[in-house]
Amino acid sequence: MILIIGVDRNFSIGVDGDMLFHLKKDLKRFKEITSGHIMVMGRKTLESLPGSKPLPNRTHVVITRDGNYVNHDAIVVTDVSKLDDKLKEINVDNKKVFLIGGGNLVDQLIDKCEYAYITLVDKAYERFDTAIPNLEKLENWELIEQSDLQTEIQGDDVFEYTYNVYKNKNFSSPNFSQAGPQTFPQKRS
Ligand SMILES: NC(=O)c1ccc[n+]([C@@H]2O[C@H](COP(=O)([O-])OP(=O)(O)OC[C@H]3O[C@@H](n4cnc5c(N)ncnc54)[C@H](OP(=O)(O)O)[C@@H]3O)[C@@H](O)[C@H]2O)c1
């Protein structure tokens, strides 16, 4: 599983049910990377998507304790310990599986992620209520790829950010190609 998520410098990700920032290029890249694949998410994250419903061209697996939960064609899993079995059942054509949030699900599933695609915005938001573990500070995660600095201007607000790829050292994959499209040419020295 690959975590894909946007964070600020402190790895905060959300406030009041929404993301901290919406970057045009990042959202486009998210669509390109995840289209055709499987996305796993908490119920609150699914409901934070536009129209509170699944995005096109992707299989959505939503985790909720509500056994009666229905949201369009999202596949519902009510016990996170049954996620692996469900993924084996539905992923017959070996699609990539992305964990897209939110904080609650990342806390529970981070150790099952082999890679993390992190859009890291160079800001420290004071108002946030959701965060994920800071991969820069966890011993078993290492930064293996970093893009050039990206910039987006929204009114008076300037966003500077990079696309980072972190690897979970507890997995021993022979190469990075398994993680997805290789779009991060800059290596950290
Ligand atoms: N920056 C980003 O890229 C990004 C990405 C995604 C999300 N976000 C933000 O993150 C926030 C949402 O995150 P969150 O942590 O509050 O919620 P979440 O992880 O999206 O969803 C939490 C819900 O998942 C279900 N759940 C969690 N653990 C479970 C378990 N073990 N078994 C069964 N169901 C379980 C429960 O649903 P029920 O209550 O239905 O039982 C729980 O309320 C929003 O602000 C969102 O915008 C940001």
The ligand as a Gaussian input file, in Angstrom:
#p B3LYP/6-31G(d) Opt

LIG

0 1
 N       -4.244000      16.742000       3.337000
 C       -4.723000      15.668000       2.754000
 O       -4.194000      15.243000       1.718000
 C       -5.910000      14.950000       3.355000
 C       -6.284000      13.702000       2.863000
 C       -7.358000      13.047000       3.458000
 C       -8.048000      13.626000       4.512000
 N       -7.670000      14.863000       4.941000
 C       -8.397000      15.499000       6.054000
 O       -8.414000      14.642000       7.193000
 C       -9.626000      14.874000       7.922000
 C      -10.364000      13.549000       8.099000
 O       -9.533000      12.667000       8.836000
 P      -10.037000      11.941000      10.170000
 O       -8.848000      11.360000      10.844000
 O      -10.877000      12.902000      10.938000
 O      -11.035000      10.838000       9.630000
 P      -10.846000       9.584000       8.629000
 O       -9.600000       8.827000       8.989000
 O      -10.997000      10.015000       7.236000
 O      -12.139000       8.721000       8.989000
 C      -12.379000       8.339000      10.316000
 C      -13.538000       7.349000      10.310000
 O      -13.098000       6.096000       9.772000
 C      -13.783000       5.057000      10.415000
 N      -12.822000       4.208000      11.117000
 C      -11.637000       4.568000      11.653000
 N      -11.024000       3.504000      12.191000
 C      -11.852000       2.450000      12.017000
 C      -11.770000       1.084000      12.354000
 N      -10.710000       0.579000      13.001000
 N      -12.781000       0.264000      11.996000
 C      -13.853000       0.755000      11.336000
 N      -13.989000       2.059000      10.983000
 C      -12.997000       2.895000      11.325000
 C      -14.770000       5.689000      11.375000
 O      -15.940000       5.925000      10.605000
 P      -17.422000       5.909000      11.254000
 O      -17.481000       7.119000      12.149000
 O      -18.341000       5.983000      10.086000
 O      -17.546000       4.606000      12.005000
 C      -14.079000       7.009000      11.686000
 O      -14.977000       8.012000      12.160000
 C      -10.433000      15.887000       7.119000
 O      -10.149000      17.180000       7.625000
 C       -9.860000      15.736000       5.724000
 O      -10.030000      16.885000       4.922000
 C       -6.613000      15.523000       4.407000

